[in-house]
Amino acid sequence: MATFAGLRWGELAGLQRQDIDIETGVVRIRRQLISITGQGLVFTDPKSEAGKRTVAMPGLILDDIRAHLNDFTLEPDDALVFIGPDNGPLRNVNFNRRVWSKALAANAGASTRDLMKRMGHSSSRAALIYQHSTDERQREIADKLNDLAQRAQEKPSGTQRARDRKQP
């Protein structure tokens, strides 16, 4: 969800079951979970009003999200969607450096304005003021991400390509 819906770490960690509408394929960002020195993990509103948003998810991940939610069918609607190994909230220990930065993708043909809307940014350079993003464009971005991921899954690895070349 982080990669395909553009969620920040705190938004992902703060997601509740009630924030996901699997039937329409959207996730609502209403809060985030952040670490505050001296207070530990705290649920807060997103940094700006633009951070409160609804994001369309590519169909590619909906079955996985549905299966994940079904694994926890007895959980209440306000339960966290993702939990850490100790069954508590997710913690961001070295995750950014090792995994997160490698998983980010903005190469799905989205304009900077589209990405700003998708990721909840409230400011941009003056040259971008007149670009607009629509709900239809949000769906197009989600579909393009879906297509890119599916093609990447279908593409054989370098080892597989080498084996294929050796076979008659």
Secondary structure, DSSP 8 states (H G I E B T S, - for coil): -HHHH---HHHHHT-BGGGEETTTTEEEE--EEEEETTTEEEEE--SSGGGSEEEE--HHHHHHHHHHHHTTTTS-TTSBSSB-TTSSB---SSHIIIIIHHH----SS--HHHHHHHHT-----GGGTT----HHHHHHHHHHHHHHHHHHHHS--HHHHHHHHH--
